Amino acid sequence: AIASLLSVPSVAQAQIGHLPDKSPYEDVKIGQTLTVMGGWLAVKRDLADVAPKSNLLTGLRYDIGVGGPASLFARYMVSPSERRLLAPGNPRATRVIGTPGVTTHIIDGGLDIALTGRKTWHHLMPSASFGTGIVSDFAQADTGAYTFGTKFSFNYGFSVRYLPRRGPQIRIDATNNFWKYKYPDRYFVLASDTTSILTDTRKREGWRSYWGLSAGVILPIFR
């Protein structure tokens, strides 16, 4: 919001000296839109290396203007992937017993602030956003007692919209998602070779961040 307020004077100043038909700035109406998007979910390796792997993602995003440069958004993203299945009681050499498929679902919403106000610059409108939601794989605990489960997530991100007078509108988005991992007691028990999946019980749980990078087509609705 602060960045948006600071950008308003510079936007106004930049328009001085331009004829209306030659100005790089153009007023736009921030209404309601639906974005169909696809991209990549970049997943960091967690401490036990049981998180879903990085993979493609697809999703839908709904935006509605709520006044000035602000919009509210709701988003659903899904990323099919796979993860390591561990048997905590096995020695290190035979601890990985499979790589089952897993699908990560991210449902969130929040506030998006257009950094150029209600104007585009050369048909571009950058914005910043932040929000909260839930993430889940909707799966039960595995044979090693680990479950990803359903948990709260938080995010912040940046996007650029390309809004020509005619033709398709495009959104490019980068969102950093945060959620917490929690490991079962079995991950700290020594196997027959005196090794365990994890050794430091102080790291039984912890937060990780994951970037979602996407591009999509914006569909104005309810004009």
Beta strands, then each sheet from edge to edge (+ up, - down):
strand 1: 25-27
strand 2: 32-42
strand 3: 55-67
strand 4: 70-82
strand 5: 85-86
strand 6: 96-98
strand 7: 101-114
strand 8: 119-121
strand 9: 124-136
strand 10: 150-162
strand 11: 169-182
strand 12: 205-221
sheet 1: 1+ 8-
sheet 2: 2+ 3- 4+ 7- 9+ 10- 11+ 12- 2+
sheet 3: 5+ 6-
end
